[in-house]
Every structure is written in C-alpha cells, then in structure tokens.
Amino acid sequence: MTSERTQTTVPERKAWPEPPSQTEAGEVLTDVIITTFQLNARLLDAAQVLAAAGDLTAAWWQVLGGVIDQPRTVADIGRTMGMTRQGVQRVADLLVDRGLAEYLPNPAHRRAKLLACTPSGYWAIRQISLVQHPWSDRIGGAFDVGELRAALATLQRLRTVLDADRPIPAPE
C-alpha cells in the first residue's frame, strides 16, 4: 500500500517490528498524555463557552490573554501561549480589525510590531472574568488546594523536561 502524500510503502502486518517494551513510568506517562488530550478537549470546550461572555472565541481570548499585562510580539505570544506564530498572526489581525487589539511600534525591532490590548479588548476580557472566576472557583472547589498545586508543579516539570528533550529520532 502506498500513500500519494508520503510515498511510503507499508509492509504486511506480519513484517512489522515489535515496539520495545515500556517501563512502568513510560506506561503511566502514556496514560498522562492520553488524559491530557482528553482534558485539553474539555478545557477548549469550556473556554469556547466562557469566551462567548466577552463576544470572543477561545483563540481570541488566548491571544488577548498573551497581551493583557503588556504588549508583545506575535512570536512572543506564540511561545507564551503555546500557539504557532502563524496562528497567532491570523488571530491578531482579526483582533486588530475588530478594534480589540492594536499594533504598536517595537523599539527593539523595526519589523516585529507589538500587539497590545485596546480598551475594547480589556472590556471583553473583563466580561469573560465575570463568568470565568465563578467557573474556576466551582471546578477548583472539587479539589484540595494542595492537590491542585501538586498537579500544577508536576505539569510544569513535565513541560520543562519536554522542552529540554531532544527531538525523537525517526525510525529507520
């Protein structure tokens, strides 16, 4: 079987190599990854509903959140918010077109303008906070604060380890 896209020939299943066995930590990490994918989907659904209070989408809220405290370049927003530069650029242009953000000159770089929140953008974020704060209090209230702090610390450490890890080599 060949795919026009990759031009890869897939051998018969009986010729497939066996993957190496996993350690217990590797198996648990795999479960963490799958649960994270599921959690991400639910959080994105909730963000869509919450963002509607400010007449925004979840992506618009995410980009505005990247400049709520100070103007930043599109690339910096992408790094901070875990988005691609191109994705941030598309959303930033929409936010500027709608008057929720504006581009400012960047004294550190002539071509990489800074994106900044406008009063309309701040107002939209304030409207969201009116529903987001009670929502996060309700969801967070189902946990002991120590559990949430431990989960946060674990996730932050996992992100740090992943950031430091070298790319996975392609199988031969």
N, C-alpha and C positions, 0 to 999 in steps of 0.2 A: 504494500500500500504506500503510495506517495502522496504528499501534500504539495499542491502547487505553490503554496506560500513559502514553505521551508525547504522543499525538495529533499526531504528526509525519507529514507526507506525504513519502514518499520518491520523488523524481523518477526517471524512467527513467535507466538507467545512462549512456546516451549524453549526458545532460544534466549529468552530474556534473562539478564543476570539477576541474581538474588541480591536484594539490598542488604547491606551489613546490618547486624542486629543492633538494637538501640540499648543504651543504658537506661536505668530507671529515670535518671534526670532527663535524658533525651525524650523518653516517652511522656513524662509529665510536661516538659516544655511543649511538645506537640499538642497536648491537651490544652495548655495555656494559649497557644496560638489559635487553635480552633475556637476556643471560648472567646478570645479577643475578637476574632472575626464576627462571631455572633453578637457580642456586646457592641462592637462598632456599628453594626446594622441597627440595633435597637437605639443606640445613642443618636445616630443620624436621624432616625425617625422622630425621636423626641425633639431634637434640635429643629427639625423642619416645623413641627407644631409650635414650639416656643418662639421661633424666629418670626412666625406669622403675626405675633403680637406687635412687632415693630414693622410690619409690612415688608419683611425681608425673607430671603431664603436662608437655609443653613449655611451655604457657601458665602453669601454676602455677609452674614453675621460673623463667620470665621475670619474673613479678610478685614472687616471693620475692627474686630477684636484684636487684630495684629497691629492696629494703629491707634487704639483707644487711649494709650498713655503717651505716645509720641509718634511723630511722622517717621516712616521707614521706607526703604526702597522695596520694590516688588520682590527682589531676590531675598531680602532680609525677612519679609513677611512669609515667604515660602518656607524658608528654613525654620522660622519660629513656629509656624502653624502646621508644618508637615505637608505642605502642598507643593506642586510643581510651580516653577516660575511662570510658565505659560498659563497655567490655571489661574494663578493669582492675577496675572496681567488681564486676562479676559474679564474676571470679576471686577478688578479695579476700574477698568474702563467703563463697565456698566454702572458702578457706584458713582463715578465722576459724572457720567451722562445724566444720572438721576439726582445729582446735587447732594449725595450723601457723603462724598469724599472729594478731595481736590488734589491736584498735583502741585507741588511746590518745588522751587529750585533747590538743588542739593549742593551746598557749598563744597562738599567733599568729592563730588563727581558731576561733571557737566551734563552727561547724557542720562545717568540713572537718577531720575527725578524722585522726590519723596512723595509718598501718598499720605495724606492727612485727613482726619475726620472733620466734617463740617458740622455746624450746629444741628442740621437736619439728621446727620449720621448719629451724633450723640443722642438726639431725641429718640431715634429709632432704638438705639441700644438701651436707653432708659425704659422705654415701653416694654422691651423684652425682659429687663431685670424685674419688672413688676410681676411677671409670671414665673420667671426662671428661679428666683430666690425661693419662693414657696415650694416650687417643684423640687429643687435640690435639697431643701430642708426636709421635705417629706421622704424622699428616697434615702437621703443620708441618715434620717432618723431610724431607719430599719437596721442600722449598724451601730456598733460601739465605735466611738471616735478613734480609739486605738487600732481597731481593725482597719479602718479607712486609712489611717496614717501608715500602717504596715503595708497595706496594698499599694499605696502611693510610692512608698520607698522601694518596694520590690519592682514595680513597673519602671520607676526612674532608673534603677540599677540595671534592669534588663535593657532599657534603651541605651544606656551608657555602654554596656557590653556589646550590643549590636552595632553601635556607632564605631566602636574600636575594632570590630571584627573585620577581617579581610573578606572581600567577595568570595563567594563559594565557587570553587573551580568547576568548570563544565565537565560533565562526564566524558570519558574518552570513547 
